[in-house]
Amino acid sequence: MVRLKVRVRAVAEKNKANRALEKLIAKQLKIGKTAVRVISGETSRSKTVRVDGDPAQLVEPIKALAS
């Protein structure tokens, strides 16, 4: 598990902030937007995000985000 502290400018209404978070993480990992989903904490400041893809290819980019 990796913990990230992220801020987005989107307002927290109608899931706009959650979609902005997903888009930001996907962009940083250079993967498609649909590969990243908030799976818990949709109305909370603390969220759990699922990233779909090949674990071997995602380990290093995720570590880089966390550093």
C-alpha positions as CSV (number, residue, x, y, z in Angstrom):
1,M,0.0,0.0,0.0
2,V,1.2,3.5,-0.9
3,R,-0.1,6.7,0.7
4,L,-0.1,9.9,-1.3
5,K,-1.2,13.4,-0.3
6,V,-2.9,15.0,-3.2
7,R,-4.8,18.2,-3.8
8,V,-7.1,19.0,-6.7
9,R,-8.8,22.2,-7.6
10,A,-12.1,20.7,-8.5
11,V,-15.0,21.2,-6.1
12,A,-16.3,18.3,-4.0
13,E,-19.7,18.2,-5.6
14,K,-21.2,15.6,-8.0
15,N,-17.9,13.6,-7.8
16,K,-15.9,16.3,-9.6
17,A,-13.0,16.1,-7.2
18,N,-12.9,12.3,-7.3
19,R,-12.8,12.3,-11.1
20,A,-10.1,15.0,-11.0
21,L,-8.1,12.8,-8.6
22,E,-8.4,9.8,-10.9
23,K,-7.4,11.8,-13.9
24,L,-4.4,13.3,-12.1
25,I,-3.1,9.9,-10.9
26,A,-3.7,8.3,-14.4
27,K,-1.7,11.2,-16.0
28,Q,1.2,10.8,-13.6
29,L,1.3,7.0,-14.1
30,K,0.9,7.5,-17.9
31,I,-2.1,5.1,-18.1
32,G,-5.7,5.5,-19.2
33,K,-8.2,7.4,-17.0
34,T,-10.5,4.4,-16.8
35,A,-7.7,2.3,-15.1
36,V,-7.9,4.5,-12.0
37,R,-11.0,4.5,-9.7
38,V,-11.9,5.7,-6.3
39,I,-13.2,2.5,-4.6
40,S,-13.9,3.9,-1.1
41,G,-14.1,7.2,0.6
42,E,-16.1,8.9,-2.1
43,T,-17.4,11.5,0.3
44,S,-14.4,11.5,2.6
45,R,-11.1,13.4,2.4
46,S,-9.3,10.1,2.8
47,K,-9.8,7.8,-0.2
48,T,-8.8,4.3,-1.4
49,V,-7.9,4.3,-5.1
50,R,-7.7,1.2,-7.3
51,V,-5.2,1.2,-10.2
52,D,-5.7,-1.5,-12.8
53,G,-2.8,-2.7,-15.0
54,D,0.3,-4.8,-15.1
55,P,1.8,-4.7,-11.6
56,A,5.3,-5.1,-13.0
57,Q,4.9,-2.0,-15.0
58,L,3.2,0.1,-12.3
59,V,5.5,-0.6,-9.3
60,E,8.2,1.9,-10.2
61,P,5.9,4.8,-11.3
62,I,3.8,4.4,-8.1
63,K,7.0,4.4,-6.0
64,A,8.1,7.6,-7.8
65,L,4.8,9.3,-7.0
66,A,5.2,8.4,-3.3
67,S,8.7,9.8,-3.0
